[in-house]
Amino acid sequence: MSNQLTEISVLLEISKKLDDLTTLFAVQGKEKDDQIKIMVSKGYSNSQISVLLGIPKGTVDSIRAKQSKQNK
């Protein structure tokens, strides 16, 4: 049973990493605002976006706040 759980957790981790890579390929070459908008639509948090794009979380927060104001 423990081996099965370990295998499942490894497969889930691999799946998550592949999702991250696919998303990074999708946003590659786009403006930061557009990258963040796409990643938010895919369910990423500001912290996750910050880590994946290599930009400060505060920058992500401010861009999202600006986008939120524009959408109102």
C-alpha positions as CSV (number, residue, x, y, z in Angstrom):
1,M,0.0,0.0,0.0
2,S,2.8,2.4,0.9
3,N,4.5,1.8,-2.4
4,Q,1.3,2.6,-4.3
5,L,0.9,5.9,-2.4
6,T,4.5,6.8,-3.1
7,E,4.1,6.1,-6.8
8,I,0.8,8.1,-6.9
9,S,2.4,11.0,-5.2
10,V,5.4,11.0,-7.6
11,L,3.1,10.8,-10.6
12,L,1.0,13.7,-9.2
13,E,4.2,15.8,-8.7
14,I,5.3,15.0,-12.2
15,S,1.9,16.0,-13.5
16,K,2.1,19.3,-11.7
17,K,5.5,20.1,-13.0
18,L,4.4,19.3,-16.6
19,D,1.4,21.7,-16.1
20,D,3.9,24.4,-14.9
21,L,6.1,23.8,-18.0
22,T,3.2,23.9,-20.4
23,T,2.0,27.1,-18.9
24,L,5.5,28.7,-19.0
25,F,5.7,27.7,-22.7
26,A,2.2,29.3,-23.3
27,V,3.3,32.6,-21.8
28,Q,6.8,32.8,-23.2
29,G,7.5,35.9,-25.2
30,K,4.3,37.7,-23.9
31,E,4.2,40.9,-21.8
32,K,4.3,40.5,-18.0
33,D,0.7,41.7,-17.8
34,D,-0.5,39.1,-20.3
35,Q,1.6,36.4,-18.7
36,I,0.0,37.0,-15.3
37,K,-3.5,37.2,-16.8
38,I,-3.0,33.8,-18.4
39,M,-1.6,32.2,-15.3
40,V,-4.4,33.6,-13.1
41,S,-6.9,32.1,-15.6
42,K,-5.2,28.7,-15.1
43,G,-5.6,29.0,-11.3
44,Y,-2.1,30.0,-10.2
45,S,-1.8,32.1,-7.1
46,N,0.3,35.3,-7.0
47,S,3.0,33.4,-5.0
48,Q,3.2,30.6,-7.6
49,I,3.3,33.1,-10.5
50,S,6.1,35.0,-8.7
51,V,8.2,31.8,-8.4
52,L,7.5,30.5,-11.9
53,L,8.2,33.8,-13.6
54,G,11.0,34.9,-11.4
55,I,9.6,38.2,-10.4
56,P,8.8,39.6,-7.0
57,K,5.4,38.8,-5.5
58,G,4.8,42.5,-4.9
59,T,5.1,43.1,-8.6
60,V,2.6,40.4,-9.3
61,D,0.2,41.8,-6.7
62,S,0.4,45.3,-8.2
63,I,-0.1,44.1,-11.8
64,R,-3.1,42.1,-10.7
65,A,-4.5,45.1,-8.8
66,K,-4.1,47.2,-11.8
67,Q,-5.8,44.6,-14.0
68,S,-8.6,44.3,-11.5
69,K,-9.2,48.1,-11.7
70,Q,-9.2,48.0,-15.5
71,N,-11.8,45.3,-15.5
72,K,-14.3,47.3,-13.4
